[in-house]
Amino acid sequence: MIYLDTGILVRGLLENHQDYSLCEPLINGDAVSSCHSLAELFNTLTGFFQVPNDLASEMIDLLPQEMRFEVISQMDYLQVIRNARKRGIQGGIIYDAIHAEVARRLRVEKIVTYNLLNFRHVAPEIHIETP
């Protein structure tokens, strides 16, 4: 099982994105992400990429048919916060750390992201790669 970061999902949904052909095939039954990715995805599609919210909603609504989305537990959040000092986590990188904690709990084979530096920082024990 592989964990997909939100950036992979964005690129895998936008057919006109230069990385679409690399990311779209990753969205399949072997992939997982957190439910938080759904909100991040909506934010990025409607904000940065200016996709109308009804179209973004339709695109996102179909994703759970293609791959799994894992709920983030209270324990996941608390574990990340407890380990923040030890891992040197502060500010917005906490969100990547939450993704990494879910991936860690699920014992994924790897995390696929375009945000290599942050994920290598928050999950050095997990294989991190770009598509």
Residue frames as qw, qx, qy, qz and C-alpha x, y, z in Angstrom:
[[0.000, 0.891, 0.454, 0.000, 0.00, 0.00, 0.00],
 [0.414, 0.193, 0.000, 0.889, 1.24, 3.50, -0.84],
 [0.107, -0.747, -0.440, 0.486, 0.27, 6.78, 0.82],
 [0.361, 0.543, 0.341, 0.677, -0.52, 9.67, -1.52],
 [0.179, -0.377, -0.257, 0.872, 0.06, 13.22, -0.39],
 [0.329, 0.741, 0.410, -0.419, -2.50, 15.84, -1.41],
 [0.108, 0.677, -0.400, -0.609, -0.25, 17.25, -4.15],
 [0.135, -0.081, 0.925, 0.345, -0.33, 13.90, -5.93],
 [0.261, 0.551, 0.774, -0.170, -4.13, 13.87, -5.79],
 [0.201, 0.779, 0.048, -0.592, -4.32, 17.41, -7.19],
 [0.079, 0.523, -0.648, -0.548, -2.08, 16.55, -10.13],
 [0.152, 0.062, 0.974, 0.153, -3.88, 13.24, -10.67],
 [0.279, 0.636, 0.661, -0.285, -7.25, 14.96, -11.03],
 [0.214, 0.814, -0.049, -0.538, -6.27, 17.89, -13.25],
 [0.838, 0.339, 0.375, 0.206, -5.98, 16.51, -16.77],
 [0.443, 0.850, -0.033, 0.283, -4.23, 19.66, -18.01],
 [0.465, -0.812, 0.348, 0.059, -1.55, 19.53, -15.29],
 [0.419, 0.669, -0.609, -0.075, 1.94, 18.68, -16.58],
 [0.074, -0.335, 0.907, -0.246, 2.28, 15.87, -14.02],
 [0.778, 0.028, 0.134, -0.613, -1.16, 14.32, -14.65],
 [0.834, 0.281, -0.446, -0.162, 0.20, 11.31, -16.54],
 [0.344, 0.325, -0.768, 0.432, 2.54, 10.52, -13.63],
 [0.219, -0.128, 0.620, -0.743, 0.02, 10.99, -10.83],
 [0.716, 0.016, -0.097, -0.691, -3.30, 9.77, -12.20],
 [0.752, 0.091, -0.644, -0.109, -2.25, 6.09, -12.38],
 [0.202, 0.186, -0.758, 0.591, -1.26, 6.22, -8.68],
 [0.515, -0.056, 0.315, -0.795, -4.88, 6.83, -7.71],
 [0.653, 0.048, -0.685, -0.319, -5.94, 3.19, -7.48],
 [0.829, -0.430, -0.263, -0.242, -6.94, 0.46, -5.06],
 [0.789, -0.064, -0.353, 0.498, -3.42, 0.16, -3.63],
 [0.210, 0.397, -0.165, 0.878, -3.36, 3.82, -2.57],
 [0.398, -0.703, -0.558, 0.191, -4.43, 5.46, 0.66],
 [0.160, 0.424, -0.151, 0.879, -4.51, 8.99, 2.00],
 [0.072, -0.309, -0.698, 0.642, -6.12, 10.63, 5.00],
 [0.090, 0.771, 0.628, 0.056, -9.57, 12.18, 5.06],
 [0.194, -0.773, -0.024, 0.603, -7.82, 15.50, 5.73],
 [0.313, -0.118, 0.598, 0.729, -6.50, 15.27, 2.17],
 [0.165, 0.629, 0.711, 0.268, -10.04, 15.69, 0.90],
 [0.111, -0.929, -0.247, 0.254, -10.29, 19.14, 2.51],
 [0.347, -0.571, 0.374, 0.643, -6.77, 20.09, 1.38],
 [0.351, 0.195, 0.733, 0.549, -7.64, 18.95, -2.11],
 [0.097, 0.823, 0.552, 0.091, -10.80, 21.05, -2.19],
 [0.242, -0.861, 0.002, 0.447, -8.85, 24.06, -0.92],
 [0.368, -0.371, 0.541, 0.659, -6.12, 23.69, -3.56],
 [0.305, 0.392, 0.744, 0.446, -8.46, 22.99, -6.46],
 [0.029, 0.867, 0.486, 0.106, -10.84, 25.87, -5.71],
 [0.301, -0.869, 0.045, 0.389, -8.19, 28.28, -4.44],
 [0.335, -0.523, 0.525, 0.582, -4.93, 27.99, -6.32],
 [0.248, 0.065, 0.807, 0.532, -6.31, 26.32, -9.46],
 [0.337, 0.227, 0.038, -0.913, -9.63, 28.23, -9.48],
 [0.183, -0.197, -0.914, -0.303, -11.71, 25.11, -10.24],
 [0.493, -0.385, -0.110, -0.772, -15.39, 25.97, -9.64],
 [0.330, -0.300, 0.745, -0.496, -16.49, 24.51, -6.33],
 [0.857, 0.138, 0.219, -0.446, -19.24, 22.34, -7.84],
 [0.777, 0.482, -0.405, -0.028, -16.76, 20.72, -10.25],
 [0.121, 0.511, -0.751, 0.400, -14.15, 20.30, -7.51],
 [0.610, -0.176, 0.544, -0.548, -16.77, 18.69, -5.30],
 [0.913, 0.279, -0.026, -0.296, -17.75, 16.24, -8.06],
 [0.568, 0.555, -0.588, 0.151, -14.11, 15.33, -8.73],
 [0.092, -0.421, 0.749, -0.503, -13.40, 14.72, -5.04],
 [0.757, -0.067, 0.323, -0.564, -16.65, 12.84, -4.48],
 [0.898, 0.317, -0.250, -0.173, -15.50, 10.15, -6.95],
 [0.211, 0.644, -0.698, 0.230, -12.10, 9.56, -5.33],
 [0.518, -0.319, 0.697, -0.379, -13.22, 7.15, -2.57],
 [0.920, 0.279, 0.130, -0.243, -14.35, 4.79, -5.35],
 [0.668, 0.630, -0.371, 0.139, -10.75, 4.66, -6.58],
 [0.460, 0.305, -0.631, 0.545, -8.73, 4.56, -3.36],
 [0.561, -0.557, -0.580, 0.195, -9.00, 4.47, 0.42],
 [0.003, -0.664, 0.181, -0.725, -9.21, 7.48, 2.74],
 [0.578, -0.238, -0.680, 0.383, -8.27, 6.84, 6.36],
 [0.363, -0.878, -0.194, -0.243, -9.79, 8.74, 9.28],
 [0.320, 0.459, -0.512, 0.652, -7.26, 10.60, 11.42],
 [0.625, -0.538, -0.561, 0.072, -7.73, 9.51, 15.01],
 [0.349, -0.917, 0.080, -0.175, -7.33, 11.57, 18.14],
 [0.819, -0.417, 0.256, 0.301, -4.35, 9.37, 18.98],
 [0.678, 0.420, 0.216, 0.563, -2.72, 10.28, 15.63],
 [0.046, 0.886, 0.027, 0.461, -2.99, 13.99, 16.44],
 [0.599, -0.778, 0.174, -0.070, -1.73, 13.55, 19.99],
 [0.883, -0.106, 0.223, 0.400, 1.18, 11.39, 18.85],
 [0.509, 0.608, 0.123, 0.596, 2.29, 14.05, 16.36],
 [0.188, -0.893, 0.057, -0.405, 2.02, 16.81, 18.96],
 [0.796, -0.574, 0.170, 0.092, 3.90, 14.75, 21.59],
 [0.818, -0.009, 0.280, 0.503, 6.72, 14.09, 19.14],
 [0.336, 0.914, 0.122, 0.191, 6.85, 17.62, 17.70],
 [0.266, -0.898, 0.347, 0.056, 9.75, 18.77, 19.84],
 [0.716, -0.292, 0.584, 0.247, 11.80, 15.61, 19.29],
 [0.647, 0.409, 0.526, 0.370, 11.23, 15.80, 15.50],
 [0.228, -0.271, 0.135, 0.925, 11.74, 19.57, 15.27],
 [0.057, 0.546, 0.705, 0.450, 8.21, 20.20, 14.06],
 [0.009, -0.534, -0.372, 0.759, 6.63, 23.63, 14.25],
 [0.281, 0.418, -0.196, -0.841, 4.27, 25.68, 12.18],
 [0.734, 0.337, -0.120, -0.577, 2.57, 24.36, 9.06],
 [0.355, 0.355, -0.860, -0.089, 4.78, 21.28, 8.76],
 [0.414, -0.057, 0.749, -0.513, 2.50, 19.81, 11.43],
 [0.770, 0.341, 0.082, -0.534, 0.03, 18.96, 8.64],
 [0.627, 0.458, -0.621, -0.104, 2.60, 16.85, 6.82],
 [0.023, -0.307, 0.863, -0.401, 3.48, 15.27, 10.16],
 [0.658, 0.094, 0.468, -0.582, -0.17, 14.26, 10.60],
 [0.800, 0.427, -0.277, -0.318, -0.17, 12.66, 7.14],
 [0.379, 0.473, -0.779, 0.163, 3.05, 10.87, 8.07],
 [0.342, -0.208, 0.750, -0.526, 1.56, 9.61, 11.33],
 [0.823, 0.234, 0.199, -0.477, -1.39, 8.07, 9.49],
 [0.696, 0.519, -0.486, -0.100, 1.02, 6.49, 6.99],
 [0.065, 0.441, -0.821, 0.357, 3.13, 5.17, 9.87],
 [0.591, -0.057, 0.585, -0.552, 0.10, 3.69, 11.61],
 [0.858, 0.366, 0.053, -0.356, -0.98, 1.97, 8.39],
 [0.625, -0.367, 0.609, 0.322, 2.57, 0.69, 7.80],
 [0.663, 0.723, 0.031, -0.193, 2.58, 1.84, 4.19],
 [0.859, 0.141, 0.174, 0.460, 5.34, 0.80, 1.83],
 [0.401, 0.033, 0.102, 0.910, 6.06, 4.41, 0.86],
 [0.126, 0.790, 0.337, -0.496, 4.74, 7.96, 0.74],
 [0.468, 0.367, 0.446, 0.669, 4.49, 9.54, -2.69],
 [0.095, -0.896, -0.257, 0.349, 4.73, 13.34, -2.65],
 [0.511, 0.673, 0.010, 0.535, 6.30, 16.34, -4.35],
 [0.299, -0.863, 0.202, -0.353, 7.09, 17.70, -0.89],
 [0.835, 0.127, -0.470, 0.256, 10.16, 15.52, -0.30],
 [0.245, 0.409, -0.501, 0.722, 11.97, 17.71, 2.22],
 [0.522, -0.384, 0.251, -0.719, 9.04, 18.03, 4.63],
 [0.945, -0.122, -0.123, -0.276, 8.17, 14.35, 4.51],
 [0.734, 0.249, -0.500, 0.385, 11.79, 13.24, 4.91],
 [0.016, -0.443, 0.462, -0.769, 11.90, 15.50, 7.95],
 [0.621, -0.266, 0.285, -0.680, 8.70, 14.19, 9.58],
 [0.957, -0.007, 0.201, -0.209, 8.99, 10.53, 8.51],
 [0.118, 0.714, -0.671, -0.163, 12.66, 9.63, 8.02],
 [0.431, -0.186, 0.880, -0.070, 11.93, 5.94, 8.62],
 [0.678, 0.504, 0.503, -0.183, 9.42, 5.72, 5.71],
 [0.456, 0.079, 0.547, 0.698, 10.51, 5.53, 2.07],
 [0.231, 0.781, 0.227, -0.534, 9.55, 8.88, 0.46],
 [0.416, 0.002, 0.607, 0.677, 9.54, 9.40, -3.31],
 [0.374, 0.465, -0.072, -0.799, 8.14, 11.47, -6.14],
 [0.842, 0.374, 0.322, -0.217, 6.19, 9.86, -9.00]]
